[in-house]
Amino acid sequence: MRGLVALTTVPYEDIGNLEIDAPTRSGDSEWTVRVGSAGSPFRETGTAPERKTAKGFLRAANYETTANSVYLVFNNPAAAQDAYAYFLYHQELGR
């Protein structure tokens, strides 16, 4: 959803399995780091203001949900590897 800001809290003690996935299609540059929950699901909130476009108005969004995994997408493999190392380090600290 365009204009949506999502905020997810990942407590270090709840970091479970970690995965890093390289692009799967030719020409695709998206690297994905998946952070799985070891216990409680991660809490996520999403907000977006009301917006006016050429096609009409988009209502404001404000929701809360939980998820068992957080997916981080990067166009740079070095940034994806840095994020993976960051969560791996904090996974070890949380245990």
N, C-alpha and C positions, 0 to 999 in steps of 0.2 A: 504494500500500500504506500503510495507516494506521500512523502511528508510525515510518515509515522516514525516516531522515536521509540525504540524498544530498549528497556533497561532490564538486564538479568543479573541477579546476584548469585555468585558462585562461591559459597563458603569453602575454604581450603579443606576442611575436614570431610566435605561431601564429594570431593573429586574422586571419581571412580576410574573407569577405563578411559584411555585417551587414544585417539586415532588421527593420523594425518593422511589425507587422500590426495594424490596427484590428479591433474586433469585427466578425464577419461576419454574425451573426444578430441579429435585432431583440430587444432586451432583454438581450443578452449584454454584459457589461462587461469581458471579458478581453482585454487588449492583450498581444501576444506580441512579444518581442525575440528574434530568432534570431542567434546568434553562430556562424558557420561557421569551420571550421579551414582554415588556409592550408597546413598541412603535416601534421604528426603529429596523429593523433586525440587528443582531450582524454581524460584519464584520469578515471574516476569511481569512487568507492567508495560503497557503501550499507550502512548498519547499522541494526539495530533490535533492541531487547532481546526476550527471550521475554515474551509477554504472555498473561494469562488474561482471557477475555471470558465473557459469559453463554453463548456457544455452544461454548466450549472453549478450548484453548490454541493460541496462534499461535507457531510456532517462531521462534527468533532468526534474523535475516537478517544476512549478512555476505558481501558480494560485491564484486568489482572488475570493471570493464568499460571499454571505450573507445567514444567516439562521435565522429562527424565534426561534430556540431552540438550546441550547448547551447540550450535553450529556456527563457526566463524569462517568466513569466506575471504580469501586473499587473492589478489592478482599477481603477487610477487612471492615466489617460492621461499626466498630468504625470510620474509616477514612471517609466513606460515610456519617455518621451522623455528623461528624465534618464539612465536606464540606457543607452539608445542612444547618447547624447552621450558618456557615460563610456567605452564600448567604442570608439567612433569616435576619441576622443582618444588612447586607448592603442594603437589600431591604428596611428595615425600615428607614435607614439613607437617602436613595435616595428620599424618598417621602416627 
